[in-house]
Amino acid sequence: MSLFHLTLRNIWHRRFLSLLTVGAVAVTVAFIVLLSLSRESVEEGAKRGYGPFDLVIGAAGSETQLVLNTFYHVGAPTGNIPLAVLEQAQADAGVDQAYAMTAGDNYKGFPIVGIDPGYFAVRYDGGRLQEGAMYASTGETIVGAYVARTLGLQVGDTFAGAHGLVQEEGHEDHHDDDHDDVHGGGAEEHEDQHESAAGGHGEEQTSGAGEDGDAHAAGGTEEAHAHESFRYTVAGILPELHTPDDRAVFTTTDYAWAVHGLTPEEREITAVLVKPASLLGAHALKEALDGENGVQAVYTSHAVGDVLNAVDQGSKLVGVLTAICVLLAAVAILLSLIAAAGERTKDVGLLRLLGKSRAYVWLTLTSEGILVTAAGLLAGLVLGHAGAAMLKDALFAQAGIQIQPFHFTSEHVLIILGALAIGLLSSLGPAFRMYRQHPLALFKS
């Protein structure tokens, strides 16, 4: 009987304990694979997230919040800034391109972002569409590939947006029986962002009887009607960009002004995305605008670096948990082989009396540990990538993290080599114990 067949028979004889060991290794490997894919996705997404726009200008507040909202469509804007800031940035000699962005509305939870069409040409090398055409007039939109796939949007569909970053449950969709277009309308929306900015506003709404309460209710109703009456039309659909822009709806910068009926004097923007002509130009513009009239200018890479540093700090804790899992898997392999050595003492002694070498005895136990580890490793790789595939859409929808399952990386090589090394090391103790024993002592025991 060959060594391989003997090892398989030994594993099958103790199949329950072997299965538990395989399971422990599989869960550990799956956890490490999922962590590896997530970390790689965060780093790659951070690099691709802002493209050539090394500077962003917005309302004073958290730099990280400004960058995450502007480029990753996460969280709320820090506020609005005067339209004159855009004009100042565009007139600066150190600026190559500057685009205004307006935000604050959503369609079924996906942000509606107003931005100049030139953004896509600069950001994505020409800004080609999967189908349709780029928006050209107020109310026309292009939608990200993920939005189109999730909501089933097609070119020519129409819909109504809602105020805020999250669509209320009461905001229902209505379909046109004649045209089969996508429509959004419904109940009034709550202006959470405005309430948090005007401290104590919630109390006034609760206890404000009479004119104040009526005025607030009327304002909310007017806000809802304004959004319901403004129709968007899908003019085009973006291809898979593998950036947070896949989960956004884009339209003209003036959409917010049109929805709210703002006069030219009342018009503001959310942020200005700046592609500087040089690092010196970016520094000069930052110095000129930062801290002036409630405006901040932020180096995008610095804010993204702060986020990655925070992720690294969290990864250290996850790394400790991973080390504990690896240790438990190694202990499981070790206990399994110790039990195997104890059960097969007489068998090993008989093999030695029949003329089998010590090396053969040593290999029977080490090969069993490696084979069990390899089975758990294979199962863990499959489970890890399958878990990544299942979590892919949920993570992208919530945090803009786009995991790429079934993608082999250099870390996979380290995972494979590490798992096999742990299996081998766990096997050495029991195997060496059997190796040292005299065959008669093994048989008599």
Summary of the structure (lengths in Angstrom):
residues: 445
radius of gyration: 30.8
end to end distance: 24.7
largest distance: 102.0
contacts: 1461
relative contact order: 0.19
helix: 59%
strand: 14%
